[in-house]
Amino acid sequence: MQRRDFFKRAGAASLALGAGAAGIGTAQAKTDYKWKMVTTWPKNFPGLGTGANRLAALIGEMSGGRIRVKVYGAKELVPAFEVFDAVAQGTAEMGHGAAYYWKGKSEVTQFFSTVPFGMTAQEMNGWLYHGGGLELWTELYARFGLIPFPAGNSGVQMGGWFNKEIKSIADLQGLKMRIPGLGGEILKRAGGTPVNLPGGELFTSLQTGAIDATEWVGPYNDLAFGLYKAAKYYYYPGFHEPGTTLEAMVNRAAFEALPADLQAIVRNACKVVNQDMLAEYTARNPVALRTLIEQHGVALRPYPDDVIVKLKRLAEEVVSELARKDDFSRKVSASYRKFLRESREWSRVSELAYLQARDRD
Ligand code: CA
């Protein structure tokens, strides 16, 4: 009896498979989604731009060519800081950037990229995928007709490039520095002038003296821009960007026009790239840092302890003010802080304890 049932079910299943395969064949002939992906990065820029390229290639590969995504570097179709609007308006179906670039739309976007003295890459992924973070981000972007996906992470960034040593917090006074998002607000409260410039304009601005200092990402990216030719001191750690999540955003109508399997492909291709970019930075940063020091004579410096303590106090001020902006900001901030509080306890006995143990002689 059971045996007969099994064969019956198996027969039905293969019939269903046959019908399904025919269905896919028909659909494939008709549906060919040609998407544009606009990005905030210079075309093919290591890590960030190549991450966007990889995402496009992966979507094409996983869908067997049913979706083809053409990637545009910053300024090729729209300028870097117009990516959000271009995707919201449907000029492009997809974009790749970082959520804190859109603080002009809503300041709370910053929680979804990075928070000074906040979560690391590992913690961000925990919060976004399994701690309610991505649901809140999705709720926010729905207001703009967009769907967000985590799509890359830089890991802990570097503090930045300076032409003078930072010996005390007073050395930040009057400093004109490219530093976006909440990090910029912290610099402002320390007496400096934050500037937000897209990556492609950093080197010239620093070299011509239009800015005194800049942060960008980490050794892998900073070496590629040649920032060491325009400033000598390279400070760490990037307290302002402890694990920046990059984003892919998709025009909601374009996403909803896809059949369920292609939606799953887009969502999961983003997930693959989210992890792969962090792996790439983990592999490339150490080599690039050695090159900067040994071949280009860069002076590597830690921020002095008392500077870090003061910056951290300012960061707490800035983040709590941001958290009080409106009801939604309160909700996002409460979720972020709860996750960080719990994760911090765990990190003390896991990552932190282990890294300290490993570093002992
Ligand atoms: Ca940065």
Residues whose N, C-alpha, C, O or C-beta is under 5 A from the ligand:
A	BS01	CA	Q157 E215 W216 V217 E241
